[in-house]
Amino acid sequence: ALVSVVGMALGAAAFEVGPLVGLREAVQTLGPQVASASLDRQWRFAPLVAIALFALLWRAAPGSAGAWSWRRTGALMGVVGVLAWPLSSLAGRDFGMAVVPGTVTLLTSASAPAAFVASWDVWFVVGIPVGAFVAARRFGAFAWKAPALRELPMLFLGGLGLGVGASLAAGCTVGHGLTGVPLLAPGSLVAIISIFLGSTLATLWRQRRKHLPALPGTGGAP
């Protein structure tokens, strides 16, 4: 995970503040501009949507990751997503949860330590592994381990692609899924649908390739 995060930070930084800023701006200005739905007119639907979402969450298939059930995780992530707005506004920030800004600042703040200390986004990103470590130790699921060396390039390139994609899409799964979608932003809806479709297709392709029989004389899958 640490290797992937480094790749993500480098990929996002190259497009956010590095030599590929012009390419990102050119890509993001393609196509027509679509305005978000007016929240003033949508607030009246919020209670009904909340009830429907809680009903779906309650009826979802049971499952857990360690000591945490998916229902508990989803509900608490929703609470964290709501609290991120007033808490980040105390630092003069007008956006909810996001990972890319803090990751880029964390990577590029070596020459400006004050930017590191004063950045809400940096502390949000730093808090993710710290909170995960504390939770894992508390529930007895923590163990140090390292991947095989042959896996490191793949992990790094995967993270690099994630950072590049998040920068070009103006947000990752956190920024779009947990912040943009609740704001009814059309770009966030398109981004999340695309992320799910792309992940599904890539997973299916990899599973199919993994289970294909090897061609005679090749020693591996076609």
C-alpha positions in Angstrom: 0.0 0.0 0.0 2.8 2.4 0.8 4.4 1.7 -2.6 1.1 2.4 -4.3 0.6 5.6 -2.3 4.0 6.9 -3.4 3.1 6.2 -7.0 -0.2 7.9 -6.6 1.4 11.0 -5.1 4.0 11.2 -7.9 1.3 10.7 -10.6 -1.0 13.4 -9.2 1.8 15.8 -8.5 3.1 15.6 -12.1 -0.4 16.7 -13.3 -1.3 19.1 -10.5 1.9 21.1 -10.0 4.5 19.4 -12.2 5.4 19.5 -15.9 2.0 18.0 -17.1 -0.2 20.8 -15.7 -0.9 22.0 -19.3 -2.0 18.6 -20.4 -4.4 18.3 -17.4 -5.9 21.7 -18.1 -6.3 20.9 -21.8 -8.1 17.6 -21.0 -10.4 19.2 -18.4 -11.5 21.9 -20.8 -12.7 19.5 -23.4 -16.5 19.2 -24.0 -19.3 21.4 -22.8 -19.7 22.7 -19.3 -22.6 21.2 -17.3 -23.9 23.0 -14.2 -24.7 21.1 -11.1 -28.3 20.7 -9.9 -29.5 23.5 -7.6 -29.2 22.3 -4.0 -31.7 24.8 -2.9 -34.4 22.9 -4.7 -33.1 19.5 -3.9 -32.9 19.8 -0.1 -36.6 18.8 0.3 -35.8 15.4 -1.1 -32.9 14.8 1.4 -35.0 13.1 4.1 -36.6 10.7 1.6 -33.2 9.9 0.0 -31.7 9.3 3.5 -34.4 6.9 4.5 -34.1 5.0 1.2 -30.3 4.8 1.6 -30.5 3.6 5.1 -33.1 1.0 4.1 -30.8 -0.3 1.3 -27.9 -0.4 3.7 -29.9 -2.3 6.2 -31.1 -4.8 3.6 -27.7 -5.3 2.1 -26.1 -8.7 2.3 -24.2 -9.2 5.6 -20.5 -9.0 5.4 -17.6 -7.7 7.3 -13.9 -6.7 7.0 -12.4 -7.9 10.3 -14.5 -6.6 13.2 -16.3 -4.0 11.1 -19.5 -4.8 9.3 -20.3 -3.1 6.0 -23.4 -1.5 7.5 -21.4 0.0 10.3 -18.6 1.2 8.0 -21.0 2.8 5.6 -23.0 4.6 8.2 -19.9 5.9 10.0 -18.2 7.0 6.7 -21.4 9.0 6.0 -21.0 10.7 9.4 -17.3 11.5 8.7 -18.2 12.8 5.3 -20.7 15.2 6.8 -18.4 16.3 9.7 -15.6 17.0 7.2 -17.4 20.1 5.9 -17.5 22.2 9.1 -14.2 20.9 10.4 -12.3 21.8 7.2 -14.1 25.1 7.0 -12.3 26.1 10.3 -9.1 25.9 8.2 -10.6 28.2 5.5 -11.3 25.3 3.2 -14.6 25.1 1.3 -14.6 21.4 0.3 -15.4 18.1 1.9 -13.2 15.0 2.1 -10.5 14.6 -0.6 -7.3 12.7 -0.8 -5.4 14.1 -3.8 -4.8 17.6 -2.5 -3.2 16.4 0.7 -1.2 13.7 -1.1 0.3 16.3 -3.4 1.0 18.8 -0.6 2.6 16.1 1.4 4.9 15.3 -1.5 5.8 18.9 -2.4 5.9 20.6 1.0 9.6 19.7 1.7 10.6 23.2 0.8 7.7 24.8 2.7 7.2 23.0 6.1 4.6 25.7 7.0 2.3 24.5 4.2 2.5 21.0 5.6 1.7 22.0 9.2 -1.2 24.3 8.1 -2.8 22.0 5.6 -6.1 20.3 6.6 -5.8 18.0 3.6 -2.3 16.8 4.7 -3.5 15.9 8.2 -6.6 14.2 6.7 -4.3 12.0 4.6 -1.8 11.4 7.4 -4.7 10.4 9.7 -5.9 7.6 7.4 -2.9 5.2 8.0 -2.6 6.3 11.6 -6.3 5.5 12.2 -6.0 2.3 10.4 -3.0 1.3 12.4 -4.7 2.0 15.7 -7.8 0.2 14.6 -5.8 -2.9 13.4 -3.9 -3.1 16.6 -7.0 -2.7 18.7 -8.8 -5.6 17.0 -5.7 -7.8 16.7 -5.5 -7.7 12.9 -2.2 -6.0 12.5 1.0 -7.7 11.1 4.0 -6.3 9.3 4.6 -7.8 5.9 6.3 -6.9 2.6 5.2 -7.9 -0.9 7.4 -9.9 -3.2 9.9 -7.8 -5.0 8.4 -8.7 -8.4 5.1 -7.2 -7.3 6.6 -3.8 -6.5 6.6 -2.4 -10.1 3.0 -3.4 -10.6 2.0 -1.8 -7.3 3.9 1.4 -8.1 2.4 1.6 -11.6 -1.1 1.0 -10.3 -0.7 3.8 -7.8 0.8 6.0 -10.5 -2.2 5.4 -12.8 -4.5 6.2 -9.9 -2.8 9.5 -9.2 -2.9 10.5 -12.9 -6.5 9.5 -13.3 -7.6 11.3 -10.1 -5.8 14.5 -11.3 -7.4 14.3 -14.8 -10.8 13.6 -13.3 -10.4 16.4 -10.7 -10.9 13.9 -7.9 -10.6 10.3 -6.8 -13.2 7.9 -5.3 -13.2 9.9 -2.1 -13.5 13.4 -3.6 -16.1 12.4 -6.2 -17.9 9.6 -4.4 -18.1 10.9 -0.8 -18.2 14.7 -1.6 -19.1 15.3 -5.3 -22.0 12.8 -5.6 -23.8 14.0 -2.5 -23.6 17.5 -4.1 -25.2 16.1 -7.2 -22.3 17.2 -9.3 -22.7 15.7 -12.8 -18.9 15.3 -13.2 -18.7 13.3 -10.0 -21.6 11.0 -11.1 -19.8 10.3 -14.4 -16.5 9.8 -12.7 -17.9 7.3 -10.1 -19.7 5.3 -12.8 -16.6 5.2 -14.9 -14.4 4.1 -12.0 -16.8 1.2 -11.2 -17.0 0.1 -14.9 -13.3 0.4 -15.4 -12.5 -1.6 -12.2 -15.0 -4.2 -13.1 -13.8 -4.7 -16.6 -10.1 -4.8 -15.6 -10.9 -7.3 -12.9 -12.9 -9.6 -15.2 -10.1 -9.3 -17.8 -7.4 -10.3 -15.3 -9.4 -13.2 -13.9 -10.2 -14.5 -17.4 -6.5 -14.2 -18.4 -5.4 -15.9 -15.2 -7.6 -18.9 -15.8 -7.0 -19.3 -19.5 -5.1 -22.5 -20.4 -1.5 -22.0 -21.6 -0.9 -22.4 -25.3 1.3 -25.3 -26.3 5.0 -24.3 -26.2 4.4 -20.9 -24.6 4.6 -21.8 -20.9 2.0 -19.2 -20.0 -1.4 -17.8 -20.7 -1.9 -16.2 -24.2 
